[in-house]
Amino acid sequence: MGNTITGTWTDGKKNIDVKLTIILFKEDETHLVFCPALNLTGYGATEAEAMQSFDVMINEYFHYTTNKNTLSKDLKNLGWKILKNLRKPATPPDMSYLLSTNEDFKRIFDNYDYRKASTNISIPALV
């Protein structure tokens, strides 16, 4: 789709690639990029700035949750399926689940013109 988000924070450990949906929309004069599966948003004066902002947000998210050892717990709280077999990747929640549980996503879905895109994001392995 032309949308590239690296979402890769590395501390020398293994990363797992996950395909996630991002929602691109405009509120007033601000462009926003929202990832419902991670409940993270980036914003900017242009779509490119919003994408860069989102890239910073996702990297900071992984940095923080990895350093605090809370990534697995946080993903579970967001509705991700984390298998006991840690060699299998974590699975993000379905969009229908996110619409029913995430008020921000529901507000965007109900009130804004948006574009949906998919992107591959590398998340730290949950080992």
N, C-alpha and C positions, 0 to 999 in steps of 0.2 A: 504494500500500500504506500510505500514511500515514507512511512513513519518508522523511525529508528530510535529505539530507546535502549540504551545499553543495560541499565539496571544491574550492572555487575560491580559488586564490591568484593574484593578478594583479600583474604589474609593468608593466602598460600594454601588454603584448603580447597576441596572439591566443590564445584558449582554444578547445579542442575538447571537445564534449560526448560522453561515453562512457557506455554503460549497463553497470553492473557489478552483480554479485551480492554481497550481504552476507549473512552468517550470524549470526543472533541466538540466543544460548543463555545458559544460566545454569550457573555452576560454583560450587558451595557457595552462598554468598549474594551472589555477584557476577554482575551482568549483563555480558555481553560482546557486542561487535559486531566481527565479523571479516570482512575483505575478502580472500579468497584470491588474487585477481588482483594485489593490491598487497602482500600479506602484512603487512597493518596491522591492529591491534586497538585498540579503545577499550573502556573498562570503567567501571562505576559501580555504586552501590548500587541504582539503578533503571535501567530500559531507557532512559529519557530522558537520564539522566546518561551512560550508555554511549554513546548517540548523540552527545551533545555532546563527549565525550572523543574519539570517533572523528573527529568533524569537526575538532577541534584537531590530532589526529595527521596527518590527510591534508593539512591546510593546511601544517603544519610539514614534512611530507615533500616537498611540491611546492616550498616555499620553499627548503629545503636543496638538493634535487637541481637546481633551476633555478639557484640561485646558484653551485653547484659545477660546473654544466654536465655533470651526470651522469645526467639524467633518462632520456635515450634508452638509455644503456648499462644503467641499472638496470632499465628496463622489459624490455629484451631478455633480461637475466639472469633475469627472472621469467617468461619465456616469451611475452612479447608479440611480435606481428608488427609490425615497423616497416618500412614500404615506403620505397623510395628516393624515390618521388614524395611529397614532404613535404606536399603539399596533401591527401593522403588521411589519414584519422585512423589512429592506432595501434589495433591490434586486440588485446584481452585474450585470454589463453589459454582454451581450453575447460575446463569443470569436470573432465572425465575426465583431462585432462593434469595439472591441479592436484592431483587426488587421488593421482595416481601419483608426483608429484614433491615435494609439500609435506607433510611429516610432521605438522605442526600441524593442517592441514586434515583429513588422514586420521584423526588422533586425535579430532578433534571429530566427524567424520562417524561414526566407529565407536563412540564412547562417550557421546555426549550427545544429548538431545532438542534439536532446533534448529528454527528457522524460517528459511526462505530468503526473501529479498526482493530486488528489483531497485531500483536507484537510478541516477539520472543524475548523473554527476560531471564537472565541467569540469576538464580537464587542460591545462597549458600546451602550446601548439603546439610541435612538435618541429622548429623551423626555426632 
